[in-house]
Amino acid sequence: MAAQTQQLHFILFPLMAQGHMIPMIDIARLLAQRGVTVTIVTTPHNANRFRAIVARAIESGLFIRFLELRFPCEEAGLPEGCENLDLIPSIDWASKFFVATSMLQQPLEEELGEMEPKPSCIISDMGFPWTSELANKFHIPRIVFHGTCCFSMLCSHNLKVYNVVDNLKSESEPFVVPGLPDLIELTKTQLPGFNSRSPTPFKSIADQIMEAEKAAYGVVVNTFEELETEYVKEFKKAKDGKVWCIGPVSLCNKEVSDKAERGKMPSIEGTHCLDWLDLQDPGSVVYVCLGSLSRLTASQMIEIGLGLEESNLPFIWVVKETSDELEKWISEEGFGKRTKDRGLLIHGWAPQVLILSHPAIGVFITHCGWNLTLEGVCAGVPMMTWPMFAEQFCNEKLVVQVLRIGVSVGVKVFMMWGEENKVGVLVKKDVVKEGIDDLMDGGEEGEVRRERARKLGDMARGAIEEGGSSHLNMTLLIQDIMEKVNCKQ
């Protein structure tokens, strides 16, 4: 296909947030491996985070390049250097961040007009609804990337179509999401965009996103059809068939260096993680990572640590940037000393794919962000689910109820990003320990759960290989755009 697709030029424009950028970089590499020229639109700071992995792809002969646009922090009223959502001081700055992204429309339009080869298609994040105008101006199809699964997108779609939320009298009373293959219940407080505490700017951009998506040519999804077969079918019906499931895109990372350096440089050497994991028994390690944007209180983090300690199992715990209170507890109150022989703490960014793919990992405690969830599926590891915001409660339903490869910690309420201090401790140490025990043992039910997880991991790896469903869908996507290009000539 490489000779046929050499004329194709895909523009990829991810939202400047790690959970959106990482899979889009992987998509860029998958497209380039088919002979497509790919331009990734981002800002200098974000390009620097991925420069090493893209440089290796270029050295291997792939046609990938960055288009770096200056991020207008000052014009939007942001502190200098806030080019990624994980860099803004608090949720209160998010609306200004999205104002800054909208200011990129004019410079991007100028760049698109001068590009060679001419753009054939733009795959842009749902958070950039204004790219619909650019696609119209240059007469190219716009394909939307959401960064989540068909299950969650179908839930969101059906709630809008059936106008469910406006008729709910209670924010905490469970209701059935209509039109789904399974009986799925949620509450109003678990829904992004519908939450009464959601800032007005988010509701405003949600309306723009919905309108732009109606005009989109299609949707590309980081999932695989075997994972959520019925939901893929129903979502395709909702979108008139233009849905391409091309994941798990993280599986394009074959080399240790690529697995270790996805996004920020890891805060720990990948080889150190592997050496430590090599010393552990297969399936014995608990891995805890609750996402790049979650900022739990020190008291909640201490409960997690105590639960890990009482499990008496080896663990890797990604604690990211820690507060003075948590650091004091780890060092001065003895947690670090008590667990030093069986615990590995990572302060900052973790080489997650590298860790999860190691056979020593037995349990994954996750916030249900879709990238991490899908990486857990790829690893064939059962999960303890701890959703916080965005579509994470929907993702939890998929993992626990539909796939039946996880157990919930029992969190019931959507936590607005930045509200962690108001919420305080939601999950006590006993719940953490019980969840670990359930997943590690759990008798016959636990063994069946682990076997289901292993089988899904095998299916995930098969989907991305030649002859697999996602490999075929990538072919169909490229062929579709090729036909549109040929019709214009």
GITAUR-V523173 format. One record per residue. N is the residue number from 1. RES is the residue in three letters. SS is DSSP state (2 for helix, 1 for strand, 0 for the rest). D_FIRST is the distance of its C-alpha to the first C-alpha in Angstrom with 1 decimal. Layout:
n=N res=RES ss=SS d_first=D_FIRST
n=N res=RES ss=SS d_first=D_FIRST
//
This chain:
n=1 res=MET ss=0 d_first=0.0
n=2 res=ALA ss=2 d_first=3.8
n=3 res=ALA ss=2 d_first=5.6
n=4 res=GLN ss=2 d_first=5.3
n=5 res=THR ss=2 d_first=6.2
n=6 res=GLN ss=0 d_first=8.6
n=7 res=GLN ss=0 d_first=11.3
n=8 res=LEU ss=0 d_first=11.3
n=9 res=HIS ss=1 d_first=14.2
n=10 res=PHE ss=1 d_first=15.4
n=11 res=ILE ss=1 d_first=19.1
n=12 res=LEU ss=1 d_first=20.3
n=13 res=PHE ss=1 d_first=24.1
n=14 res=PRO ss=0 d_first=25.7
n=15 res=LEU ss=0 d_first=29.4
n=16 res=MET ss=0 d_first=31.3
n=17 res=ALA ss=0 d_first=32.2
n=18 res=GLN ss=2 d_first=30.9
n=19 res=GLY ss=2 d_first=30.0
n=20 res=HIS ss=2 d_first=27.7
n=21 res=MET ss=2 d_first=26.4
n=22 res=ILE ss=2 d_first=25.4
n=23 res=PRO ss=2 d_first=22.9
n=24 res=MET ss=2 d_first=21.4
n=25 res=ILE ss=2 d_first=20.9
n=26 res=ASP ss=2 d_first=19.2
n=27 res=ILE ss=2 d_first=16.9
n=28 res=ALA ss=2 d_first=16.2
n=29 res=ARG ss=2 d_first=15.2
n=30 res=LEU ss=2 d_first=12.9
n=31 res=LEU ss=2 d_first=11.1
n=32 res=ALA ss=2 d_first=11.1
n=33 res=GLN ss=0 d_first=9.8
n=34 res=ARG ss=0 d_first=6.4
n=35 res=GLY ss=0 d_first=7.0
n=36 res=VAL ss=0 d_first=9.3
n=37 res=THR ss=1 d_first=12.8
n=38 res=VAL ss=1 d_first=15.4
n=39 res=THR ss=1 d_first=19.2
n=40 res=ILE ss=1 d_first=21.6
n=41 res=VAL ss=1 d_first=24.8
n=42 res=THR ss=1 d_first=27.9
n=43 res=THR ss=0 d_first=31.3
n=44 res=PRO ss=2 d_first=32.4
n=45 res=HIS ss=2 d_first=33.9
n=46 res=ASN ss=2 d_first=30.9
n=47 res=ALA ss=2 d_first=28.5
n=48 res=ASN ss=2 d_first=30.9
n=49 res=ARG ss=2 d_first=30.5
n=50 res=PHE ss=2 d_first=26.8
n=51 res=ARG ss=2 d_first=26.8
n=52 res=ALA ss=2 d_first=26.9
n=53 res=ILE ss=2 d_first=23.9
n=54 res=VAL ss=2 d_first=21.8
n=55 res=ALA ss=2 d_first=23.2
n=56 res=ARG ss=2 d_first=22.0
n=57 res=ALA ss=2 d_first=18.4
n=58 res=ILE ss=2 d_first=18.7
n=59 res=GLU ss=2 d_first=20.3
n=60 res=SER ss=0 d_first=17.5
n=61 res=GLY ss=0 d_first=15.2
n=62 res=LEU ss=0 d_first=13.9
n=63 res=PHE ss=0 d_first=14.4
n=64 res=ILE ss=1 d_first=17.0
n=65 res=ARG ss=1 d_first=20.4
n=66 res=PHE ss=1 d_first=23.6
n=67 res=LEU ss=1 d_first=25.5
n=68 res=GLU ss=1 d_first=28.9
n=69 res=LEU ss=0 d_first=31.5
n=70 res=ARG ss=0 d_first=35.1
n=71 res=PHE ss=0 d_first=36.3
n=72 res=PRO ss=0 d_first=39.6
n=73 res=CYS ss=2 d_first=41.7
n=74 res=GLU ss=2 d_first=45.0
n=75 res=GLU ss=2 d_first=44.4
n=76 res=ALA ss=2 d_first=43.7
n=77 res=GLY ss=0 d_first=46.6
n=78 res=LEU ss=0 d_first=44.7
n=79 res=PRO ss=0 d_first=45.9
n=80 res=GLU ss=0 d_first=44.1
n=81 res=GLY ss=0 d_first=41.0
n=82 res=CYS ss=0 d_first=40.2
n=83 res=GLU ss=0 d_first=36.5
n=84 res=ASN ss=0 d_first=35.5
n=85 res=LEU ss=2 d_first=37.2
n=86 res=ASP ss=2 d_first=38.3
n=87 res=LEU ss=2 d_first=40.3
n=88 res=ILE ss=0 d_first=42.4
n=89 res=PRO ss=0 d_first=46.0
n=90 res=SER ss=0 d_first=46.2
n=91 res=ILE ss=2 d_first=45.0
n=92 res=ASP ss=2 d_first=47.4
n=93 res=TRP ss=2 d_first=45.0
n=94 res=ALA ss=2 d_first=42.0
n=95 res=SER ss=2 d_first=42.7
n=96 res=LYS ss=2 d_first=43.0
n=97 res=PHE ss=2 d_first=39.7
n=98 res=PHE ss=2 d_first=38.0
n=99 res=VAL ss=2 d_first=40.0
n=100 res=ALA ss=2 d_first=38.6
n=101 res=THR ss=2 d_first=35.0
n=102 res=SER ss=2 d_first=35.8
n=103 res=MET ss=0 d_first=37.1
n=104 res=LEU ss=2 d_first=33.6
n=105 res=GLN ss=2 d_first=32.8
n=106 res=GLN ss=2 d_first=34.3
n=107 res=PRO ss=2 d_first=32.9
n=108 res=LEU ss=2 d_first=29.4
n=109 res=GLU ss=2 d_first=29.8
n=110 res=GLU ss=2 d_first=30.8
n=111 res=GLU ss=2 d_first=27.9
n=112 res=LEU ss=2 d_first=25.3
n=113 res=GLY ss=2 d_first=27.1
n=114 res=GLU ss=2 d_first=26.6
n=115 res=MET ss=0 d_first=23.1
n=116 res=GLU ss=0 d_first=20.6
n=117 res=PRO ss=0 d_first=17.9
n=118 res=LYS ss=0 d_first=19.3
n=119 res=PRO ss=0 d_first=18.6
n=120 res=SER ss=0 d_first=16.3
n=121 res=CYS ss=1 d_first=17.5
n=122 res=ILE ss=1 d_first=20.1
n=123 res=ILE ss=1 d_first=20.3
n=124 res=SER ss=1 d_first=23.9
n=125 res=ASP ss=1 d_first=26.5
n=126 res=MET ss=0 d_first=28.9
n=127 res=GLY ss=0 d_first=31.6
n=128 res=PHE ss=0 d_first=30.6
n=129 res=PRO ss=0 d_first=31.4
n=130 res=TRP ss=0 d_first=32.1
n=131 res=THR ss=2 d_first=28.4
n=132 res=SER ss=2 d_first=28.5
n=133 res=GLU ss=2 d_first=30.6
n=134 res=LEU ss=2 d_first=28.2
n=135 res=ALA ss=2 d_first=25.3
n=136 res=ASN ss=2 d_first=27.7
n=137 res=LYS ss=2 d_first=28.8
n=138 res=PHE ss=0 d_first=25.4
n=139 res=HIS ss=0 d_first=24.2
n=140 res=ILE ss=0 d_first=21.2
n=141 res=PRO ss=1 d_first=20.8
n=142 res=ARG ss=1 d_first=22.3
n=143 res=ILE ss=1 d_first=21.1
n=144 res=VAL ss=1 d_first=23.9
n=145 res=PHE ss=1 d_first=23.9
n=146 res=HIS ss=0 d_first=27.1
n=147 res=GLY ss=0 d_first=26.8
n=148 res=THR ss=0 d_first=28.3
n=149 res=CYS ss=0 d_first=27.8
n=150 res=CYS ss=2 d_first=27.9
n=151 res=PHE ss=2 d_first=31.4
n=152 res=SER ss=2 d_first=32.9
n=153 res=MET ss=2 d_first=31.2
n=154 res=LEU ss=2 d_first=32.5
n=155 res=CYS ss=2 d_first=36.0
n=156 res=SER ss=2 d_first=36.0
n=157 res=HIS ss=2 d_first=34.9
n=158 res=ASN ss=2 d_first=37.5
n=159 res=LEU ss=2 d_first=40.3
n=160 res=LYS ss=2 d_first=39.7
n=161 res=VAL ss=2 d_first=39.5
n=162 res=TYR ss=0 d_first=42.5
n=163 res=ASN ss=0 d_first=44.4
n=164 res=VAL ss=0 d_first=45.6
n=165 res=VAL ss=2 d_first=46.4
n=166 res=ASP ss=2 d_first=48.9
n=167 res=ASN ss=2 d_first=51.0
n=168 res=LEU ss=0 d_first=51.3
n=169 res=LYS ss=0 d_first=54.9
n=170 res=SER ss=0 d_first=54.3
n=171 res=GLU ss=0 d_first=51.9
n=172 res=SER ss=0 d_first=52.3
n=173 res=GLU ss=0 d_first=52.6
n=174 res=PRO ss=0 d_first=49.6
n=175 res=PHE ss=1 d_first=47.9
n=176 res=VAL ss=1 d_first=45.3
n=177 res=VAL ss=0 d_first=41.9
n=178 res=PRO ss=0 d_first=41.7
n=179 res=GLY ss=0 d_first=39.0
n=180 res=LEU ss=0 d_first=37.4
n=181 res=PRO ss=0 d_first=36.8
n=182 res=ASP ss=0 d_first=39.2
n=183 res=LEU ss=0 d_first=42.5
n=184 res=ILE ss=0 d_first=41.7
n=185 res=GLU ss=1 d_first=44.6
n=186 res=LEU ss=1 d_first=44.5
n=187 res=THR ss=0 d_first=47.2
n=188 res=LYS ss=2 d_first=47.2
n=189 res=THR ss=2 d_first=47.6
n=190 res=GLN ss=2 d_first=44.3
n=191 res=LEU ss=0 d_first=42.2
n=192 res=PRO ss=0 d_first=40.5
n=193 res=GLY ss=0 d_first=41.5
n=194 res=PHE ss=0 d_first=44.4
n=195 res=ASN ss=0 d_first=46.5
n=196 res=SER ss=0 d_first=49.8
n=197 res=ARG ss=0 d_first=49.5
n=198 res=SER ss=0 d_first=46.1
n=199 res=PRO ss=0 d_first=46.6
n=200 res=THR ss=2 d_first=46.7
n=201 res=PRO ss=2 d_first=43.8
n=202 res=PHE ss=2 d_first=41.5
n=203 res=LYS ss=2 d_first=42.6
n=204 res=SER ss=2 d_first=42.1
n=205 res=ILE ss=2 d_first=38.5
n=206 res=ALA ss=2 d_first=37.8
n=207 res=ASP ss=2 d_first=38.9
n=208 res=GLN ss=2 d_first=36.6
n=209 res=ILE ss=2 d_first=33.6
n=210 res=MET ss=2 d_first=34.4
n=211 res=GLU ss=2 d_first=34.7
n=212 res=ALA ss=2 d_first=31.5
n=213 res=GLU ss=2 d_first=29.6
n=214 res=LYS ss=2 d_first=30.9
n=215 res=ALA ss=0 d_first=29.1
n=216 res=ALA ss=0 d_first=25.8
n=217 res=TYR ss=0 d_first=22.7
n=218 res=GLY ss=1 d_first=22.0
n=219 res=VAL ss=1 d_first=22.2
n=220 res=VAL ss=1 d_first=20.0
n=221 res=VAL ss=1 d_first=21.9
n=222 res=ASN ss=0 d_first=22.0
n=223 res=THR ss=0 d_first=23.0
n=224 res=PHE ss=0 d_first=21.9
n=225 res=GLU ss=0 d_first=23.0
n=226 res=GLU ss=0 d_first=25.1
n=227 res=LEU ss=0 d_first=27.2
n=228 res=GLU ss=0 d_first=28.5
n=229 res=THR ss=2 d_first=27.6
n=230 res=GLU ss=2 d_first=30.3
n=231 res=TYR ss=2 d_first=30.0
n=232 res=VAL ss=2 d_first=26.3
n=233 res=LYS ss=2 d_first=27.3
n=234 res=GLU ss=2 d_first=30.2
n=235 res=PHE ss=2 d_first=28.5
n=236 res=LYS ss=2 d_first=25.8
n=237 res=LYS ss=2 d_first=28.8
n=238 res=ALA ss=2 d_first=30.3
n=239 res=LYS ss=0 d_first=27.3
n=240 res=ASP ss=0 d_first=26.6
n=241 res=GLY ss=0 d_first=23.4
n=242 res=LYS ss=0 d_first=21.3
n=243 res=VAL ss=1 d_first=21.1
n=244 res=TRP ss=1 d_first=18.1
n=245 res=CYS ss=1 d_first=19.3
n=246 res=ILE ss=0 d_first=16.9
n=247 res=GLY ss=0 d_first=19.5
n=248 res=PRO ss=0 d_first=21.3
n=249 res=VAL ss=2 d_first=19.5
n=250 res=SER ss=2 d_first=22.1
n=251 res=LEU ss=2 d_first=20.7
n=252 res=CYS ss=2 d_first=18.0
n=253 res=ASN ss=0 d_first=21.2
n=254 res=LYS ss=0 d_first=21.6
n=255 res=GLU ss=0 d_first=24.0
n=256 res=VAL ss=2 d_first=27.6
n=257 res=SER ss=2 d_first=27.6
n=258 res=ASP ss=2 d_first=24.8
n=259 res=LYS ss=2 d_first=26.6
n=260 res=ALA ss=2 d_first=29.8
n=261 res=GLU ss=0 d_first=29.0
n=262 res=ARG ss=0 d_first=27.4
n=263 res=GLY ss=0 d_first=29.3
n=264 res=LYS ss=0 d_first=32.7
n=265 res=MET ss=0 d_first=33.7
n=266 res=PRO ss=0 d_first=35.2
n=267 res=SER ss=0 d_first=39.0
n=268 res=ILE ss=0 d_first=39.1
n=269 res=GLU ss=0 d_first=37.4
n=270 res=GLY ss=2 d_first=34.8
n=271 res=THR ss=2 d_first=36.3
n=272 res=HIS ss=2 d_first=39.7
n=273 res=CYS ss=2 d_first=38.3
n=274 res=LEU ss=2 d_first=36.8
n=275 res=ASP ss=2 d_first=40.1
n=276 res=TRP ss=2 d_first=42.1
n=277 res=LEU ss=2 d_first=40.0
n=278 res=ASP ss=2 d_first=40.2
n=279 res=LEU ss=0 d_first=44.0
n=280 res=GLN ss=0 d_first=43.8
n=281 res=ASP ss=0 d_first=43.8
n=282 res=PRO ss=0 d_first=40.7
n=283 res=GLY ss=0 d_first=40.4
n=284 res=SER ss=0 d_first=43.5
n=285 res=VAL ss=1 d_first=42.4
n=286 res=VAL ss=1 d_first=42.5
n=287 res=TYR ss=1 d_first=39.9
n=288 res=VAL ss=1 d_first=41.0
n=289 res=CYS ss=1 d_first=38.9
n=290 res=LEU ss=0 d_first=39.7
n=291 res=GLY ss=0 d_first=37.1
n=292 res=SER ss=0 d_first=37.0
n=293 res=LEU ss=0 d_first=39.1
n=294 res=SER ss=0 d_first=41.8
n=295 res=ARG ss=0 d_first=45.1
n=296 res=LEU ss=0 d_first=47.5
n=297 res=THR ss=0 d_first=51.1
n=298 res=ALA ss=2 d_first=52.7
n=299 res=SER ss=2 d_first=54.8
n=300 res=GLN ss=2 d_first=51.8
n=301 res=MET ss=2 d_first=50.0
n=302 res=ILE ss=2 d_first=53.2
n=303 res=GLU ss=2 d_first=53.2
n=304 res=ILE ss=2 d_first=49.7
n=305 res=GLY ss=2 d_first=50.9
n=306 res=LEU ss=2 d_first=54.0
n=307 res=GLY ss=2 d_first=52.0
n=308 res=LEU ss=2 d_first=49.8
n=309 res=GLU ss=2 d_first=52.9
n=310 res=GLU ss=2 d_first=54.6
n=311 res=SER ss=2 d_first=51.7
n=312 res=ASN ss=0 d_first=52.5
n=313 res=LEU ss=0 d_first=48.8
n=314 res=PRO ss=0 d_first=46.7
n=315 res=PHE ss=1 d_first=44.6
n=316 res=ILE ss=1 d_first=42.3
n=317 res=TRP ss=1 d_first=43.2
n=318 res=VAL ss=1 d_first=41.3
n=319 res=VAL ss=0 d_first=44.3
n=320 res=LYS ss=0 d_first=42.6
n=321 res=GLU ss=0 d_first=45.2
n=322 res=THR ss=0 d_first=48.6
n=323 res=SER ss=0 d_first=51.9
n=324 res=ASP ss=2 d_first=55.1
n=325 res=GLU ss=2 d_first=56.4
n=326 res=LEU ss=2 d_first=53.5
n=327 res=GLU ss=2 d_first=53.7
n=328 res=LYS ss=2 d_first=57.4
n=329 res=TRP ss=2 d_first=57.0
n=330 res=ILE ss=2 d_first=54.4
n=331 res=SER ss=2 d_first=56.5
n=332 res=GLU ss=0 d_first=60.2
n=333 res=GLU ss=0 d_first=60.4
n=334 res=GLY ss=0 d_first=58.9
n=335 res=PHE ss=2 d_first=55.6
n=336 res=GLY ss=2 d_first=53.7
n=337 res=LYS ss=2 d_first=56.4
n=338 res=ARG ss=2 d_first=56.7
n=339 res=THR ss=2 d_first=53.0
n=340 res=LYS ss=0 d_first=52.0
n=341 res=ASP ss=0 d_first=51.7
n=342 res=ARG ss=0 d_first=49.2
n=343 res=GLY ss=1 d_first=47.7
n=344 res=LEU ss=1 d_first=45.0
n=345 res=LEU ss=1 d_first=45.1
n=346 res=ILE ss=1 d_first=42.3
n=347 res=HIS ss=0 d_first=43.6
n=348 res=GLY ss=0 d_first=40.6
n=349 res=TRP ss=0 d_first=36.9
n=350 res=ALA ss=0 d_first=35.8
n=351 res=PRO ss=0 d_first=32.7
n=352 res=GLN ss=2 d_first=32.2
n=353 res=VAL ss=2 d_first=29.0
n=354 res=LEU ss=2 d_first=30.6
n=355 res=ILE ss=2 d_first=33.9
n=356 res=LEU ss=2 d_first=32.7
n=357 res=SER ss=0 d_first=30.5
n=358 res=HIS ss=0 d_first=33.7
n=359 res=PRO ss=0 d_first=35.5
n=360 res=ALA ss=0 d_first=38.8
n=361 res=ILE ss=1 d_first=37.9
n=362 res=GLY ss=1 d_first=39.7
n=363 res=VAL ss=1 d_first=40.1
n=364 res=PHE ss=1 d_first=38.3
n=365 res=ILE ss=1 d_first=40.5
n=366 res=THR ss=1 d_first=38.3
n=367 res=HIS ss=0 d_first=38.8
n=368 res=CYS ss=0 d_first=36.0
n=369 res=GLY ss=0 d_first=33.8
n=370 res=TRP ss=2 d_first=30.4
n=371 res=ASN ss=2 d_first=28.6
n=372 res=LEU ss=2 d_first=31.4
n=373 res=THR ss=2 d_first=31.8
n=374 res=LEU ss=2 d_first=28.2
n=375 res=GLU ss=2 d_first=28.4
n=376 res=GLY ss=2 d_first=31.5
n=377 res=VAL ss=2 d_first=29.8
n=378 res=CYS ss=2 d_first=27.1
n=379 res=ALA ss=2 d_first=30.1
n=380 res=GLY ss=0 d_first=31.8
n=381 res=VAL ss=0 d_first=34.9
n=382 res=PRO ss=1 d_first=37.5
n=383 res=MET ss=1 d_first=38.4
n=384 res=MET ss=1 d_first=41.5
n=385 res=THR ss=1 d_first=40.7
n=386 res=TRP ss=0 d_first=42.5
n=387 res=PRO ss=0 d_first=41.1
n=388 res=MET ss=0 d_first=42.4
n=389 res=PHE ss=0 d_first=40.8
n=390 res=ALA ss=0 d_first=37.8
n=391 res=GLU ss=0 d_first=36.2
n=392 res=GLN ss=2 d_first=37.2
n=393 res=PHE ss=2 d_first=39.8
n=394 res=CYS ss=2 d_first=37.3
n=395 res=ASN ss=2 d_first=35.0
n=396 res=GLU ss=2 d_first=38.1
n=397 res=LYS ss=2 d_first=38.7
n=398 res=LEU ss=2 d_first=35.3
n=399 res=VAL ss=2 d_first=35.9
n=400 res=VAL ss=2 d_first=39.5
n=401 res=GLN ss=2 d_first=39.9
n=402 res=VAL ss=2 d_first=36.7
n=403 res=LEU ss=0 d_first=35.0
n=404 res=ARG ss=0 d_first=38.4
n=405 res=ILE ss=0 d_first=37.4
n=406 res=GLY ss=1 d_first=39.7
n=407 res=VAL ss=1 d_first=43.2
n=408 res=SER ss=1 d_first=44.3
n=409 res=VAL ss=0 d_first=46.8
n=410 res=GLY ss=0 d_first=48.3
n=411 res=VAL ss=0 d_first=47.6
n=412 res=LYS ss=0 d_first=48.2
n=413 res=VAL ss=0 d_first=48.2
n=414 res=PHE ss=0 d_first=45.5
n=415 res=MET ss=0 d_first=46.3
n=416 res=MET ss=0 d_first=45.5
n=417 res=TRP ss=0 d_first=43.9
n=418 res=GLY ss=0 d_first=46.9
n=419 res=GLU ss=0 d_first=49.4
n=420 res=GLU ss=2 d_first=49.4
n=421 res=ASN ss=2 d_first=53.0
n=422 res=LYS ss=2 d_first=54.3
n=423 res=VAL ss=2 d_first=52.9
n=424 res=GLY ss=0 d_first=54.1
n=425 res=VAL ss=0 d_first=53.7
n=426 res=LEU ss=0 d_first=51.9
n=427 res=VAL ss=0 d_first=51.3
n=428 res=LYS ss=0 d_first=54.0
n=429 res=LYS ss=2 d_first=53.8
n=430 res=ASP ss=2 d_first=54.9
n=431 res=VAL ss=2 d_first=51.9
n=432 res=VAL ss=2 d_first=49.5
n=433 res=LYS ss=2 d_first=51.2
n=434 res=GLU ss=2 d_first=51.4
n=435 res=GLY ss=2 d_first=47.7
n=436 res=ILE ss=2 d_first=46.8
n=437 res=ASP ss=2 d_first=49.2
n=438 res=ASP ss=2 d_first=47.8
n=439 res=LEU ss=2 d_first=44.2
n=440 res=MET ss=2 d_first=45.3
n=441 res=ASP ss=0 d_first=47.7
n=442 res=GLY ss=0 d_first=48.3
n=443 res=GLY ss=2 d_first=49.3
n=444 res=GLU ss=2 d_first=47.5
n=445 res=GLU ss=2 d_first=45.9
n=446 res=GLY ss=2 d_first=44.5
n=447 res=GLU ss=2 d_first=43.1
n=448 res=VAL ss=2 d_first=41.4
n=449 res=ARG ss=2 d_first=39.9
n=450 res=ARG ss=2 d_first=38.6
n=451 res=GLU ss=2 d_first=37.1
n=452 res=ARG ss=2 d_first=35.3
n=453 res=ALA ss=2 d_first=33.9
n=454 res=ARG ss=2 d_first=32.8
n=455 res=LYS ss=2 d_first=31.0
n=456 res=LEU ss=2 d_first=29.2
n=457 res=GLY ss=2 d_first=28.1
n=458 res=ASP ss=2 d_first=26.6
n=459 res=MET ss=2 d_first=24.8
n=460 res=ALA ss=2 d_first=23.5
n=461 res=ARG ss=2 d_first=22.0
n=462 res=GLY ss=2 d_first=20.5
n=463 res=ALA ss=2 d_first=18.9
n=464 res=ILE ss=2 d_first=16.6
n=465 res=GLU ss=0 d_first=15.6
n=466 res=GLU ss=0 d_first=12.8
n=467 res=GLY ss=0 d_first=14.4
n=468 res=GLY ss=0 d_first=16.5
n=469 res=SER ss=2 d_first=17.2
n=470 res=SER ss=2 d_first=16.0
n=471 res=HIS ss=2 d_first=12.6
n=472 res=LEU ss=2 d_first=12.3
n=473 res=ASN ss=2 d_first=13.8
n=474 res=MET ss=2 d_first=11.4
n=475 res=THR ss=2 d_first=8.6
n=476 res=LEU ss=2 d_first=11.4
n=477 res=LEU ss=2 d_first=12.4
n=478 res=ILE ss=2 d_first=9.4
n=479 res=GLN ss=2 d_first=9.4
n=480 res=ASP ss=2 d_first=13.1
n=481 res=ILE ss=2 d_first=13.2
n=482 res=MET ss=2 d_first=11.0
n=483 res=GLU ss=2 d_first=13.6
n=484 res=LYS ss=2 d_first=16.4
n=485 res=VAL ss=2 d_first=15.4
n=486 res=ASN ss=2 d_first=15.2
n=487 res=CYS ss=2 d_first=18.6
n=488 res=LYS ss=2 d_first=20.2
n=489 res=GLN ss=0 d_first=19.5
//
